[in-house]
Amino acid sequence: MGAAEQEETFSDIREGIRKLCARFPGAYWQELDAERRYPTEFVTALASEGWLSVLIPEEYGGSGLGLSAAIAVLEEVHRSGCNGGAAHAQMYTMGTLLRHGSEEQKARYLPKIASGELRLQAFGVTEPTSGTDTTRIRTFAKRDGDDYVVNGQKIWISRAEHSDLMVLLVRTTPREECAKPTDGISVLLVDMRDAVDNGLTIRPIRTMLNHATTELFFDDLRVPAENLIGEEGKGFRYILSGMNAERILIASECIGDARFFIDRASAYAKDRSVFGRPIGQNQGIQFPIARAYVQTTAAAAVVDRAAALFDAGVQPGTEANMAKMLASEASWYAADMCVQTHGGFGFAEEYDIERKFRETRLYQVAPISTNLILSHVATHVLGLPKSF
Ligand SMILES: Cc1cc2nc3c(=O)[nH]c(=O)nc-3n(C[C@H](O)[C@H](O)[C@H](O)COP(=O)(O)OP(=O)(O)OC[C@H]3O[C@@H](n4cnc5c(N)ncnc54)[C@H](O)[C@@H]3O)c2cc1C
């Protein structure tokens, strides 16, 4: 099967994304990277052309397509050399609101999120002391009249400075007073426009990639109680389905990255001549490219399956985890292979390889690290004893 054949699914979507991405070439991303600037123009283009509202039902102004269509969007963004990390949360974060919000909340927010008028790009879960152990979050929302008063700290909250709304995970009952550790956690929709400098402070964190990630400090931030999504204390369950969508979407970005690296390495290996022949004629160069292709094709099949299960109404926790792990490992192998194929030029900023290499490394850590996925499979699927 040739590479072109792989792209037959959602070819209209892929074609549309390729056209959009052609307006944002490598030079655009290189400049942003150097300045650590957010790709506002790119995100605005994606939103205004409706690509970020693929998962929002038509009655709320979206295109009402499934995750299988959404993964085609993000895969193609990444294959084109762009990066969806600045925008992808707009696709899945609204799922919590869609599935668990009141009719009134959905009618108020979803049409504006679909049109791009409101940016819902921030998802506040991780905290410095709890790490991956989400039930130990400490950010606390105490009910006071018609408001919740929020105190605490979050870390690695991406796009917070470029978002109008944030889905925020808080404790509303201390862990020790709950029957189960997952009880007593709630979801609030925070209007960032009111919150910043009014109880919420945002501090950017500079990282090895241009990702607009931040630390958040809550000091008596008042959030109207009407912004509670679903029932108080049930929030942990609400965000799990959103996390499955997130993992599958991010897996598709990894598949896009891997295909970007394979495309670039194949082209370079045919073109670059050393010792009087193309470097790609050497099996030492062509086998790693072929291996990357094999691994990526296998990972993509698992990503497609996870998306199809999600669209069928199943919550595919295990498949979403496996898809994310396989895809992030395939993209990392392909990234390393691509640098090696390019020799010294793999390190030159103008080739975009080193930027994509840095970008794709993230996905073995976020949004969930590989060890935690292996632990899920070991205990939930294979019935091995829990280690923690
Ligand atoms: C650039 C970036 C953007 C991010 N964006 C967001 C965001 O928008 N919103 C958000 O909420 N979070 C975000 N995150 C946070 C991300 O989800 C976490 O970093 C990730 O889940 C890992 O958590 P941690 O960093 O606390 O690692 P830790 O939980 O401290 O783990 C550190 C390492 O130890 C391993 N480990 C931990 N416990 C075990 C165990 N029991 N057995 C074996 N190994 C273990 C982990 O696998 C990991 O490799 C972002 C992170 C980064 C770096």
The ligand as an ORCA input file, in Angstrom:
! r2SCAN-3c Opt
* xyz 0 1
  C       4.365     21.301     27.614
  C       3.342     20.707     28.532
  C       2.006     21.056     28.387
  C       1.038     20.567     29.265
  N      -0.263     21.006     29.176
  C      -1.148     20.679     30.159
  C      -2.447     21.280     30.198
  O      -2.822     22.073     29.329
  N      -3.274     20.975     31.228
  C      -2.910     20.119     32.228
  O      -3.703     19.894     33.141
  N      -1.668     19.518     32.227
  C      -0.797     19.792     31.211
  N       0.470     19.212     31.194
  C       0.845     18.317     32.287
  C       1.031     16.883     31.836
  O      -0.220     16.270     31.640
  C       1.875     16.196     32.916
  O       3.187     16.736     32.858
  C       1.928     14.718     32.738
  O       0.652     14.164     32.960
  C       2.920     14.073     33.691
  O       2.689     14.541     34.995
  P       3.892     15.128     35.876
  O       4.648     16.079     35.038
  O       3.340     15.642     37.148
  O       4.790     13.877     36.132
  P       4.823     12.955     37.427
  O       3.463     12.453     37.760
  O       5.587     13.662     38.479
  O       5.681     11.732     36.872
  C       7.076     11.892     36.532
  C       7.565     10.600     35.878
  O       7.408      9.507     36.794
  C       6.614      8.496     36.222
  N       5.771      7.892     37.289
  C       4.996      8.546     38.189
  N       4.370      7.673     38.988
  C       4.735      6.440     38.563
  C       4.424      5.102     38.965
  N       3.588      4.864     39.992
  N       4.991      4.067     38.311
  C       5.858      4.290     37.283
  N       6.195      5.527     36.857
  C       5.637      6.587     37.478
  C       5.790      9.150     35.142
  O       5.430      8.221     34.139
  C       6.743     10.219     34.634
  O       7.585      9.682     33.650
  C       1.428     19.662     30.282
  C       2.785     19.265     30.403
  C       3.725     19.786     29.556
  C       5.167     19.401     29.751
*
